[in-house]
Amino acid sequence: MVQKISIIGAGLAGSEAAWQLATRGIDVDLYDMKPAKFSPAHRSNDFAELVCSNSLRSDDAMHNAVGLLHEEMRRAGSLILAVADKTKVPAGGALAVDRNLFASQITAALKSNPHIRIISEEVTSLNDFEDLPVIVATGPLTSQSLADDILRLIDSQSLSFYDAIAPVVYTDSIDFSKAWYQSRYDKGDAKDYINCPLDKDQYDNFVAELLKADKVLFHDFEKPQYFDGCLPIEVMAERGPDTLRFGPMKPVGLTNPHTPDVRPYAVVQLRQDNTSDTLRNIVGFQTKLKHGEQERIFRLIPGLENAEFARLGGIHKNTFIKSPVLLDEFLRLKQKPNIMFAGQITGCEGYVESASVGLMAGIFASLLMAGNTPPIPPATTAFGAMLRHLRDQENIEDFQPMNINFGLFDNIAPLVLPNGKLKHLKGNDKKEAYASRALKDFAIWRNAFENI
């Protein structure tokens, strides 16, 4: 029985995976190219370096999906959350940390664990491991040489180097007194798209706001190399006032049932983003607008005035695989199952999400190496919802990284009142129901993998 595994990358995911394996008595060779070589974004010699922010976002387990994920990770024995709790700094309802203390304490914990051997060198080929178990956790800035080697194993359409993300809204926050369901020219299912109409004044105002909005600046290591198929919406607007109206906002093939005799001047479409249809992405709206500007400007669209965003748009350098095509339910590469992937390279987005996928990879690997079949976390939990996103077959060709949010969970059934009527939960009541169910189902899953 193999009792040793290699992990490539000592970021959040790799560090968490190494810890989960080591605490289960499995020897780990943890490879990281620092300090001999650094990615363009990293500066510290320590592992689990937080590059963009020191915040792990909301710590409210009962009303926020990322806070719920925090709590599930704590209960699963997460190193990342344990150290975050020890190094936290005041941040209101968020879990923010002293990033230097956070990284140094994680590094110290890994280096002092007798089951973990640190190897400070760059891995450039997965062939080096032959058929031995390995977890690839190299993050969104995977070195070019290793990315090239990953391409050797998969087709070129399944590895992205530039990440263009459109905003995603909660379906139940769309105002259907203005919006309607219809596919263009009535092709496909009638509910494939939700349509939001704009008249000429609304369209002209929308374009004007796009043009003067604040944009996020690229990092020094990023070059704004756009492809015509995924231009930021504000870049399209710069090409002329009618560019959007003849592009992603074209009104043809659609009839507004609220005003059937008046053709919309422009239409914004929202496409189903997950199987349960709790989320809708705004088609063609990838953007470099600052987040506050996105919320302000996109709420100018009729039907989205009160939209709640599960994810805001962005474009940045990123390396991630098309996980729904390539990975099995245990995060193994289907065509070479000794290779697992974890963290942001799988298509999760965010510090906590990355660490959570590393945690799952560590648990799965430990059980598989012992000859056992790992239980899969149910999609009612934050772990299971994140894993299901990585396996989602709904938008497999348009797979994009995603933060954890309640729209990824199995939906909450309405309450049956004593009179037999149904009460659909909303707001905090709905979030509390999601969280309570998740923690109950998480306990069952944890007991299942702990007792194998």
C-alpha positions as CSV (number, residue, x, y, z in Angstrom):
1,M,0.0,0.0,0.0
2,V,1.4,3.4,-1.0
3,Q,1.8,5.6,2.1
4,K,3.5,8.6,0.5
5,I,2.1,11.4,-1.8
6,S,3.6,14.4,-3.4
7,I,2.0,17.8,-3.5
8,I,3.0,20.6,-5.9
9,G,2.5,24.0,-4.5
10,A,2.4,25.2,-0.9
11,G,-0.3,27.9,-1.2
12,L,-3.5,27.7,0.7
13,A,-4.8,24.5,-1.1
14,G,-1.5,22.7,-1.0
15,S,-0.8,23.5,2.6
16,E,-4.2,22.4,3.7
17,A,-4.0,19.1,1.7
18,A,-0.6,18.4,3.1
19,W,-1.9,19.0,6.7
20,Q,-4.9,16.7,6.2
21,L,-2.7,13.9,4.9
22,A,0.0,14.3,7.5
23,T,-2.4,14.3,10.4
24,R,-3.7,11.0,9.0
25,G,-0.2,9.5,9.2
26,I,0.6,9.7,5.4
27,D,4.1,11.0,4.4
28,V,4.0,14.1,2.1
29,D,6.7,15.5,-0.1
30,L,5.6,19.2,-0.4
31,Y,7.1,20.9,-3.4
32,D,7.3,24.7,-3.7
33,M,9.6,26.7,-6.0
34,K,10.1,29.4,-3.4
35,P,12.6,30.8,-2.4
36,A,14.6,29.9,-5.5
37,K,11.9,31.3,-7.8
38,F,8.8,33.4,-7.3
39,S,5.7,34.0,-9.3
40,P,5.1,37.6,-10.4
41,A,2.6,38.1,-7.5
42,H,4.5,36.5,-4.6
43,R,7.2,38.1,-2.3
44,S,7.4,36.2,0.9
45,N,9.4,33.0,1.5
46,D,6.5,31.6,3.6
47,F,3.8,29.3,2.5
48,A,0.1,30.2,2.2
49,E,1.0,33.8,1.2
50,L,-2.0,36.0,0.9
51,V,-1.4,38.2,-2.1
52,C,-4.4,40.3,-2.8
53,S,-6.0,40.9,0.6
54,N,-5.8,39.9,4.2
55,S,-9.5,39.1,4.4
56,L,-11.0,35.7,4.3
57,R,-14.4,37.5,4.0
58,S,-17.5,37.1,6.2
59,D,-17.3,34.9,9.3
60,D,-21.1,34.8,9.7
61,A,-21.9,31.1,9.5
62,M,-25.6,31.5,9.6
63,H,-26.2,34.2,7.0
64,N,-23.3,34.0,4.6
65,A,-22.1,31.1,2.5
66,V,-18.4,31.8,3.0
67,G,-18.9,32.1,6.7
68,L,-20.6,28.7,6.6
69,L,-17.7,27.3,4.7
70,H,-15.4,28.7,7.5
71,E,-17.4,26.7,10.1
72,E,-17.4,23.5,8.1
73,M,-13.6,23.8,7.6
74,R,-13.1,24.4,11.4
75,R,-15.2,21.3,12.1
76,A,-13.1,19.3,9.6
77,G,-9.8,20.2,11.3
78,S,-8.6,22.8,8.9
79,L,-5.1,24.2,9.4
80,I,-5.9,27.3,7.5
81,L,-8.9,28.2,9.6
82,A,-7.2,27.3,12.9
83,V,-4.3,29.6,12.1
84,A,-6.6,32.3,10.8
85,D,-8.5,32.3,14.1
86,K,-5.2,32.7,16.0
87,T,-3.9,35.6,13.8
88,K,-7.1,37.5,13.2
89,V,-7.3,41.3,13.3
90,P,-10.4,43.4,13.9
91,A,-12.5,43.5,10.8
92,G,-16.1,43.8,11.8
93,G,-18.0,40.7,10.7
94,A,-15.1,39.5,8.5
95,L,-12.3,37.1,9.3
96,A,-9.2,39.2,8.5
97,V,-5.7,38.2,9.5
98,D,-2.2,39.5,10.1
99,R,-1.0,38.1,6.8
100,N,2.6,37.8,7.8
101,L,1.8,36.0,11.1
102,F,-0.7,33.9,9.2
103,A,1.8,32.7,6.6
104,S,4.6,32.2,9.1
105,Q,2.6,30.1,11.5
106,I,1.3,27.9,8.7
107,T,4.8,27.5,7.4
108,A,6.1,26.6,10.9
109,A,3.3,24.0,11.4
110,L,4.1,22.3,8.1
111,K,7.9,22.3,8.6
112,S,7.5,20.9,12.1
113,N,5.3,18.0,11.1
114,P,7.3,14.8,11.0
115,H,5.2,13.5,8.1
116,I,5.9,16.5,5.8
117,R,9.2,16.9,3.9
118,I,9.6,20.3,2.2
119,I,11.3,20.3,-1.2
120,S,12.2,23.7,-2.4
121,E,12.4,23.3,-6.2
122,E,10.2,23.9,-9.2
123,V,8.3,21.0,-10.7
124,T,8.2,21.3,-14.4
125,S,6.9,17.9,-15.5
126,L,4.3,15.5,-14.0
127,N,6.3,12.7,-15.6
128,D,8.7,13.0,-12.7
129,F,6.2,11.2,-10.5
130,E,5.5,8.4,-12.9
131,D,2.4,6.6,-11.6
132,L,2.8,7.7,-7.9
133,P,0.1,9.8,-6.3
134,V,0.4,13.5,-6.7
135,I,-1.8,16.6,-6.0
136,V,-1.3,19.6,-8.3
137,A,-2.1,22.7,-6.2
138,T,-0.2,25.4,-8.1
139,G,-2.8,28.1,-8.1
140,P,-3.8,30.7,-10.7
141,L,-0.2,31.7,-11.4
142,T,1.1,28.2,-12.3
143,S,4.5,28.4,-13.8
144,Q,4.6,28.3,-17.6
145,S,6.7,25.2,-17.8
146,L,4.3,23.2,-15.6
147,A,1.3,24.7,-17.4
148,D,2.8,23.5,-20.7
149,D,3.2,20.0,-19.2
150,I,-0.4,20.0,-18.0
151,L,-1.4,20.8,-21.6
152,R,0.5,17.7,-22.6
153,L,-2.0,15.7,-20.7
154,I,-5.2,17.5,-21.7
155,D,-6.5,19.2,-24.8
156,S,-5.7,22.9,-25.3
157,Q,-9.4,23.9,-24.8
158,S,-9.4,22.7,-21.3
159,L,-6.8,25.0,-19.8
160,S,-7.4,28.7,-19.5
161,F,-4.7,31.3,-19.1
162,Y,-6.9,34.4,-19.1
163,D,-10.0,34.5,-17.0
164,A,-13.0,36.4,-18.3
165,I,-15.9,36.4,-15.8
166,A,-19.4,37.7,-16.2
167,P,-21.4,38.8,-13.2
168,V,-23.9,36.3,-11.7
169,V,-27.1,37.3,-10.0
170,Y,-29.6,35.3,-7.8
171,T,-32.6,34.4,-10.0
172,D,-35.1,35.2,-7.3
173,S,-33.8,38.8,-7.1
174,I,-34.8,39.6,-10.7
175,D,-38.0,41.7,-11.2
176,F,-40.3,39.8,-13.5
177,S,-42.7,42.6,-13.8
178,K,-40.1,44.0,-16.2
179,A,-38.1,40.9,-17.3
180,W,-39.4,37.8,-19.0
181,Y,-38.4,34.3,-20.1
182,Q,-37.7,33.7,-23.8
183,S,-35.0,32.2,-26.0
184,R,-34.0,34.3,-29.0
185,Y,-36.3,33.3,-31.9
186,D,-37.8,30.8,-29.5
187,K,-35.0,28.3,-30.0
188,G,-34.4,25.8,-27.2
189,D,-36.3,25.8,-24.0
190,A,-38.5,28.9,-23.3
191,K,-36.7,29.3,-19.9
192,D,-33.1,29.2,-21.2
193,Y,-32.8,33.0,-21.0
194,I,-34.3,35.8,-18.9
195,N,-34.5,39.1,-20.8
196,C,-34.3,42.6,-19.5
197,P,-35.4,45.3,-22.0
198,L,-34.0,48.9,-22.4
199,D,-35.5,51.7,-24.3
200,K,-33.3,54.2,-26.1
201,D,-32.9,56.6,-23.2
202,Q,-32.1,53.8,-20.8
203,Y,-29.6,52.3,-23.2
204,D,-27.8,55.6,-23.9
205,N,-27.6,56.3,-20.2
206,F,-26.2,52.8,-19.5
207,V,-23.5,53.2,-22.2
208,A,-22.6,56.7,-20.8
209,E,-22.2,55.3,-17.3
210,L,-20.0,52.4,-18.6
211,L,-17.7,54.8,-20.3
212,K,-17.1,57.0,-17.3
213,A,-17.0,54.2,-14.7
214,D,-13.9,53.4,-12.6
215,K,-12.0,50.3,-13.9
216,V,-9.6,48.0,-12.0
217,L,-6.0,48.4,-13.1
218,F,-4.1,45.5,-14.4
219,H,-1.2,44.2,-12.3
220,D,2.3,44.7,-13.6
221,F,2.5,41.1,-14.6
222,E,-0.8,41.2,-16.6
223,K,-1.2,42.6,-20.1
224,P,-4.6,43.6,-21.3
225,Q,-4.7,41.1,-24.2
226,Y,-8.3,40.8,-25.1
227,F,-10.0,38.3,-27.5
228,D,-12.9,39.4,-29.6
229,G,-15.0,36.6,-28.1
230,C,-14.6,37.9,-24.5
231,L,-14.1,41.7,-24.7
232,P,-15.0,43.6,-21.5
233,I,-18.3,45.3,-21.9
234,E,-16.8,48.7,-21.3
235,V,-14.2,48.1,-24.1
236,M,-17.0,47.2,-26.5
237,A,-18.8,50.4,-25.5
238,E,-15.6,52.4,-26.3
239,R,-15.8,51.1,-29.9
240,G,-19.0,53.0,-30.6
241,P,-22.4,53.8,-29.1
242,D,-24.2,51.0,-31.0
243,T,-21.6,48.3,-30.5
244,L,-23.4,46.7,-27.5
245,R,-26.7,47.0,-29.2
246,F,-25.4,44.9,-32.1
247,G,-23.4,42.6,-29.8
248,P,-24.5,41.1,-26.4
249,M,-27.4,43.5,-26.0
250,K,-29.0,42.9,-29.5
251,P,-32.8,43.0,-29.2
252,V,-33.6,40.8,-32.3
253,G,-35.7,37.6,-32.0
254,L,-37.4,38.7,-28.8
255,T,-40.9,40.0,-27.9
256,N,-41.5,41.7,-24.6
257,P,-44.8,40.3,-23.3
258,H,-45.2,43.3,-21.1
259,T,-45.2,45.7,-24.1
260,P,-45.8,43.4,-27.1
261,D,-46.3,46.2,-29.6
262,V,-43.0,48.0,-28.7
263,R,-39.8,46.4,-29.7
264,P,-37.0,46.9,-27.1
265,Y,-34.1,49.1,-28.2
266,A,-31.7,46.8,-26.5
267,V,-32.0,43.6,-24.3
268,V,-29.7,42.2,-21.6
269,Q,-30.0,38.4,-21.4
270,L,-29.3,36.2,-18.4
271,R,-28.4,32.6,-18.9
272,Q,-29.0,29.7,-16.4
273,D,-25.8,29.2,-14.5
274,N,-26.5,26.1,-12.4
275,T,-28.7,23.0,-12.5
276,S,-31.2,24.2,-9.9
277,D,-31.5,27.6,-11.7
278,T,-30.9,29.6,-8.6
279,L,-28.2,31.6,-10.4
280,R,-28.1,33.5,-13.7
281,N,-25.1,35.0,-15.4
282,I,-25.3,38.2,-17.4
283,V,-24.5,37.1,-21.0
284,G,-21.5,38.9,-22.5
285,F,-20.9,41.1,-19.5
286,Q,-17.3,40.2,-18.6
287,T,-15.8,43.4,-17.2
288,K,-12.9,45.2,-15.5
289,L,-15.2,47.6,-13.7
290,K,-14.6,48.0,-10.0
291,H,-17.1,46.0,-7.9
292,G,-19.0,49.0,-6.6
293,E,-19.4,50.4,-10.1
294,Q,-20.7,47.0,-11.4
295,E,-23.4,47.0,-8.8
296,R,-24.4,50.6,-9.5
297,I,-24.4,50.4,-13.3
298,F,-25.9,46.9,-13.7
299,R,-28.8,47.9,-11.5
300,L,-29.7,50.5,-14.1
301,I,-30.9,47.7,-16.2
302,P,-34.7,47.3,-16.0
303,G,-35.5,44.2,-14.0
304,L,-32.1,44.2,-12.1
305,E,-32.7,47.3,-10.0
306,N,-32.7,45.1,-6.8
307,A,-30.4,42.4,-8.2
308,E,-28.4,40.5,-5.6
309,F,-25.0,39.4,-7.0
310,A,-23.5,36.0,-6.3
311,R,-20.4,36.9,-8.2
312,L,-19.2,40.1,-9.8
313,G,-17.3,40.2,-13.1
314,G,-13.6,40.4,-13.7
315,I,-10.8,39.7,-16.1
316,H,-7.3,38.7,-14.9
317,K,-4.5,36.3,-15.6
318,N,-5.5,32.9,-14.3
319,T,-4.7,29.3,-14.9
320,F,-7.5,26.8,-14.4
321,I,-8.6,23.6,-15.9
322,K,-12.0,22.7,-17.2
323,S,-12.7,20.5,-14.1
324,P,-16.2,19.2,-15.2
325,V,-14.6,17.7,-18.2
326,L,-11.3,16.5,-16.7
327,L,-11.9,15.5,-13.1
328,D,-13.8,12.7,-11.4
329,E,-15.8,13.1,-8.2
330,F,-12.6,12.7,-6.1
331,L,-10.7,15.5,-8.0
332,R,-8.6,12.9,-9.9
333,L,-7.7,13.4,-13.5
334,K,-9.9,10.9,-15.3
335,Q,-7.3,9.8,-17.8
336,K,-4.5,9.5,-15.2
337,P,-6.1,9.0,-11.8
338,N,-2.9,9.1,-9.8
339,I,-2.9,12.9,-10.5
340,M,-5.3,15.0,-8.4
341,F,-5.9,18.7,-8.6
342,A,-6.8,21.1,-5.8
343,G,-7.3,24.8,-5.2
344,Q,-7.8,27.6,-7.7
345,I,-6.4,25.7,-10.6
346,T,-9.6,23.6,-10.4
347,G,-11.9,26.6,-11.0
348,C,-12.8,27.6,-7.5
349,E,-12.3,31.3,-6.7
350,G,-11.1,32.8,-3.4
351,Y,-8.8,32.1,-0.5
352,V,-11.3,30.1,1.5
353,E,-12.7,28.2,-1.4
354,S,-9.1,27.2,-2.5
355,A,-8.3,25.9,0.9
356,S,-11.5,24.0,1.1
357,V,-10.8,22.1,-2.1
358,G,-7.3,21.4,-0.8
359,L,-8.9,20.0,2.4
360,M,-11.2,17.8,0.4
361,A,-8.4,16.6,-1.8
362,G,-6.4,15.7,1.3
363,I,-9.3,13.7,2.8
364,F,-10.1,12.0,-0.5
365,A,-6.4,11.1,-1.2
366,S,-5.9,9.6,2.3
367,L,-8.9,7.3,1.9
368,L,-8.1,6.3,-1.6
369,M,-4.5,5.5,-0.7
370,A,-5.9,3.2,2.0
371,G,-8.1,1.4,-0.6
372,N,-11.3,3.0,0.6
373,T,-14.0,4.9,-1.4
374,P,-14.4,8.4,0.0
375,P,-17.9,9.6,0.8
376,I,-18.9,12.6,-1.2
377,P,-20.1,15.7,0.8
378,P,-23.8,16.3,0.0
379,A,-24.6,19.4,-2.1
380,T,-26.5,20.7,0.9
381,T,-23.2,21.5,2.6
382,A,-20.7,24.2,1.6
383,F,-18.1,21.6,0.8
384,G,-20.5,19.7,-1.4
385,A,-21.8,22.8,-3.1
386,M,-18.2,23.8,-4.0
387,L,-17.4,20.3,-5.2
388,R,-20.6,20.2,-7.3
389,H,-19.6,23.5,-9.0
390,L,-16.4,21.8,-10.1
391,R,-18.4,18.9,-11.5
392,D,-21.3,20.9,-12.9
393,Q,-22.4,19.7,-16.3
394,E,-24.9,22.5,-16.9
395,N,-22.5,25.0,-18.5
396,I,-19.6,22.8,-19.2
397,E,-18.3,24.8,-22.2
398,D,-18.5,28.1,-20.3
399,F,-17.1,26.8,-17.1
400,Q,-15.7,29.7,-15.0
401,P,-14.3,30.1,-11.5
402,M,-16.8,30.7,-8.8
403,N,-16.9,31.8,-5.1
404,I,-19.0,29.9,-2.7
405,N,-22.6,31.2,-2.5
406,F,-26.0,29.9,-1.5
407,G,-27.0,29.7,-5.1
408,L,-24.7,26.7,-5.5
409,F,-26.5,24.7,-2.8
410,D,-29.5,22.4,-3.2
411,N,-32.5,24.7,-2.9
412,I,-34.5,25.0,0.2
413,A,-38.0,23.5,0.0
414,P,-40.9,25.8,1.1
415,L,-42.4,25.3,4.5
416,V,-45.8,23.6,4.6
417,L,-48.1,25.6,6.9
418,P,-50.8,24.0,9.1
419,N,-53.4,25.1,6.5
420,G,-51.6,23.3,3.8
421,K,-50.3,26.4,2.0
422,L,-46.6,26.8,1.1
423,K,-44.4,29.5,2.6
424,H,-41.3,30.3,0.5
425,L,-38.4,31.4,2.8
426,K,-36.7,34.6,2.0
427,G,-33.9,36.8,3.3
428,N,-32.2,35.8,6.5
429,D,-34.8,33.1,7.2
430,K,-33.7,31.3,4.0
431,K,-30.0,31.8,4.7
432,E,-30.5,30.4,8.3
433,A,-32.3,27.4,6.8
434,Y,-29.5,26.8,4.4
435,A,-26.9,27.0,7.2
436,S,-28.8,24.8,9.7
437,R,-29.3,22.1,7.1
438,A,-25.7,22.3,6.0
439,L,-24.2,21.9,9.4
440,K,-26.5,19.0,10.2
441,D,-25.6,17.2,6.9
442,F,-21.9,18.1,7.3
443,A,-21.8,16.3,10.7
444,I,-23.2,13.1,8.9
445,W,-20.5,13.4,6.2
446,R,-17.7,14.0,8.7
447,N,-18.7,11.0,10.7
448,A,-18.8,8.9,7.5
449,F,-15.2,9.7,6.5
450,E,-13.8,9.6,10.1
451,N,-15.2,6.1,10.7
452,I,-13.9,4.5,7.6
